[in-house]
Amino acid sequence: MSAALSQDRLQEIARAGEQQFAALEAEHGDTHEGRVELGRRALTWAQETFGRDLTVASSMGDEVLVHLVGTTLEGADVFFLDTGYHFAETLGTRDAYDAMLPITIRTIYPRLTVAEQDAEHGPQLHDRDPNLCCAMRKVEPLNRALEEHGAWVTGMRREDAPTRTDITIVGWDERRGMVKLNPIAGWTQDDVDQYAAEKSVFLNPLRQSGYASIGCAPCTRPVAEGEDARAGRWSGTDKVECGLHT
């Protein structure tokens, strides 16, 4: 919870923000330009409201979010969860954005290295118990990254998965007791592609190899033409979320 604002006050801000941006989305969210502007307005509102209590989560598979943040806010705090299983291309994308944009990128690591986790739980835990692996290598580091903050920003979109169809631009993270912003919640894949093309967004090189949704290397594969973008995540299992947003 934010050191500056009480949880009750944060909830009040979340409720008011949700109503404000729901109304703005109803008015301006039916065009690409309107959705982009809404994203920028949400980020600006968040920075003005929370200041240093605001932080941004990026997987470096949400490149348009990082670009939107870095071209809207100066000096934004962005954190990246290095699970130890990332593709080299994803780590390179993090380094590229750290150099290109006026943002500060924090890299957060799990408490155990991959070798330590293998020694304690056996090798390839991601194949045997992906939920436990995600809990240790993503969820616990996320919670540490969010400590002492009152609001966080994600790159979630309603089109991403059936579990995300009802997300709002501004909402409340019940589990962590903080405000949660999804500035590109209403963006379609066409919006993402158009924004990336118009703004010359640096994309994770894995995009060129058919990776539509990018996570850890052992649990991510390219998708075939016509497949859902999230089909390449935990393929062959019923897992659809890593636990960061559920």
C-alpha positions in Angstrom: 0.0 0.0 0.0 1.1 3.5 -0.7 3.0 5.2 2.1 1.3 8.5 1.1 -2.3 7.5 0.8 -4.5 5.3 2.9 -6.2 2.2 1.3 -9.6 3.9 1.8 -8.4 6.9 -0.1 -6.9 4.8 -2.8 -10.2 3.0 -3.2 -12.1 6.3 -3.5 -9.6 7.4 -6.2 -10.1 4.1 -8.0 -13.9 4.3 -8.0 -13.8 7.9 -9.3 -11.2 7.1 -11.9 -13.1 4.1 -13.2 -16.3 6.2 -13.6 -14.4 9.1 -15.2 -12.6 7.0 -17.8 -15.6 4.7 -18.5 -17.5 7.9 -19.5 -14.5 9.1 -21.6 -14.3 5.7 -23.3 -18.0 5.8 -24.1 -17.5 9.2 -25.7 -14.1 8.8 -27.4 -13.3 5.1 -27.5 -14.8 4.2 -30.8 -11.8 5.3 -33.0 -8.2 4.4 -33.0 -7.2 8.0 -32.4 -9.6 8.2 -29.5 -8.3 5.0 -27.9 -4.7 6.2 -28.1 -5.6 9.5 -26.6 -7.5 7.8 -23.8 -4.4 5.8 -23.0 -2.3 8.9 -22.8 -4.9 10.7 -20.7 -5.1 7.8 -18.3 -1.3 7.8 -17.9 -1.1 11.5 -17.4 -4.0 11.4 -14.8 -2.2 8.6 -13.0 1.1 10.5 -12.8 -0.6 13.7 -11.6 -2.6 11.7 -9.0 0.1 9.4 -7.7 3.5 10.9 -8.6 6.2 8.6 -7.4 3.7 6.1 -6.0 3.0 5.1 -9.6 4.9 2.2 -11.3 4.5 0.4 -14.6 4.9 -3.3 -15.2 6.3 -4.5 -18.5 7.0 -8.0 -19.9 8.8 -6.4 -22.9 6.2 -8.3 -24.9 3.9 -5.3 -24.5 6.1 -2.9 -26.5 3.4 -0.4 -27.4 2.7 0.1 -23.7 6.3 0.9 -23.0 6.4 3.3 -25.9 3.2 4.9 -24.9 4.5 5.4 -21.3 7.9 6.7 -22.4 6.4 9.2 -24.9 3.7 10.4 -22.5 5.5 10.5 -19.1 9.0 11.5 -18.4 11.0 9.6 -15.8 8.3 6.9 -15.4 9.2 4.0 -13.1 9.0 0.8 -15.1 9.8 -2.7 -13.8 10.6 -5.9 -15.6 10.4 -9.3 -14.0 13.4 -11.4 -15.0 12.2 -14.9 -14.4 15.5 -16.5 -15.5 13.7 -18.1 -18.4 13.3 -15.2 -20.8 14.4 -15.3 -24.4 17.5 -13.4 -25.2 15.4 -11.2 -27.5 13.2 -10.1 -24.6 16.2 -9.1 -22.5 17.5 -7.2 -25.5 14.2 -5.4 -25.9 14.4 -4.3 -22.2 17.9 -3.0 -22.7 16.8 -1.2 -25.9 14.0 0.6 -24.2 16.2 1.5 -21.3 18.5 3.3 -23.7 15.9 4.8 -26.0 13.3 6.3 -23.7 13.3 8.7 -20.7 12.2 6.0 -18.3 13.8 4.2 -15.4 13.7 0.4 -15.7 14.0 -1.8 -12.6 14.8 -5.5 -13.1 13.2 -7.6 -10.4 14.5 -11.2 -9.8 12.9 -14.2 -8.1 14.3 -15.1 -4.7 15.7 -18.3 -6.1 17.9 -18.6 -9.2 16.9 -21.3 -11.7 19.6 -23.6 -10.4 18.5 -23.1 -6.8 14.9 -23.8 -7.7 15.9 -26.9 -9.6 17.9 -28.1 -6.5 14.9 -27.5 -4.3 12.0 -28.6 -6.5 13.6 -30.6 -9.2 14.4 -29.6 -12.8 11.8 -28.3 -15.3 9.2 -27.4 -12.7 7.6 -25.3 -15.4 6.6 -28.6 -17.1 5.4 -30.4 -14.0 3.8 -27.6 -12.0 3.6 -24.4 -14.1 1.4 -22.7 -11.5 4.0 -23.1 -8.8 6.8 -22.0 -11.1 4.9 -18.9 -12.0 4.1 -18.2 -8.4 7.7 -18.2 -7.4 9.2 -16.6 -10.5 6.5 -14.0 -11.4 3.9 -13.5 -8.7 6.2 -13.2 -5.7 8.6 -10.8 -7.5 5.7 -8.8 -8.7 4.4 -8.3 -5.2 7.9 -7.1 -4.1 8.1 -4.7 -7.1 4.8 -3.1 -6.1 5.7 -2.5 -2.5 5.5 1.1 -1.4 3.4 2.0 -4.5 -0.2 3.1 -4.6 -0.9 2.4 -8.3 0.4 0.2 -11.1 0.0 0.2 -14.8 -0.3 -2.9 -17.0 -0.5 -3.6 -20.7 -3.6 -5.8 -20.5 -6.1 -5.6 -23.2 -9.7 -7.0 -23.3 -8.9 -9.0 -26.4 -6.0 -10.8 -24.8 -8.0 -13.6 -23.1 -11.5 -14.6 -22.0 -10.3 -13.7 -18.4 -9.7 -10.1 -19.4 -12.8 -9.1 -21.3 -14.2 -7.0 -18.5 -11.1 -5.0 -17.5 -11.5 -1.3 -17.0 -9.0 1.5 -17.8 -8.9 2.4 -14.1 -9.8 -0.2 -11.5 -9.0 -1.6 -8.1 -6.5 -4.4 -7.4 -8.3 -6.2 -4.5 -5.5 -8.6 -3.8 -2.8 -6.0 -3.4 -5.0 -3.1 -2.1 -3.9 -0.6 -4.8 -5.2 1.2 -7.9 -4.6 -0.7 -11.2 -4.5 1.0 -14.6 -4.9 -0.7 -18.0 -4.5 2.3 -20.4 -4.7 0.2 -23.5 -7.6 -2.0 -22.2 -9.8 -1.1 -25.2 -7.2 -1.4 -27.9 -7.7 -4.0 -30.6 -4.9 -5.9 -32.3 -5.4 -3.5 -35.2 -4.8 -0.6 -32.8 -1.6 -2.2 -31.6 -0.4 -2.8 -35.2 -1.3 0.7 -36.4 0.3 2.4 -33.4 3.4 0.4 -33.8 3.6 1.2 -37.5 2.8 4.9 -37.2 5.2 5.5 -34.3 8.0 3.2 -35.5 7.8 1.3 -32.3 10.8 -1.0 -31.6 9.3 -4.5 -31.4 10.7 -7.6 -29.7 12.5 -9.5 -32.5 10.5 -12.6 -31.7 7.6 -11.0 -33.5 9.3 -11.8 -36.7 9.3 -15.5 -35.8 5.6 -15.7 -35.2 5.5 -15.1 -31.4 2.2 -13.2 -30.8 2.3 -13.3 -27.0 5.7 -13.5 -25.4 6.5 -15.1 -22.0 9.1 -17.4 -20.7 11.0 -19.5 -23.3 10.0 -23.0 -22.0 6.3 -22.1 -22.0 6.0 -20.0 -25.2 5.8 -21.0 -28.8 5.0 -19.2 -32.1 1.4 -19.3 -33.2 0.2 -20.6 -36.6 -1.8 -18.4 -38.9 -5.4 -18.1 -37.7 -4.5 -19.2 -34.2 -5.4 -17.1 -31.2 -2.6 -14.9 -30.1 -2.5 -16.6 -26.6 -2.4 -20.1 -28.1 1.3 -20.1 -27.8 1.3 -19.7 -24.0 1.4 -22.9 -22.0 0.4 -24.8 -25.1 -1.2 -28.2 -24.5 -2.4 -27.2 -21.0 -5.5 -25.5 -19.6 -3.4 -22.8 -18.1 -4.2 -19.3 -19.5 -2.8 -16.9 -16.9 0.4 -16.7 -15.0 -1.3 -15.4 -11.9 -0.1 -11.8 -12.1 -3.6 -10.6 -12.9 -5.9 -13.2 -11.3 
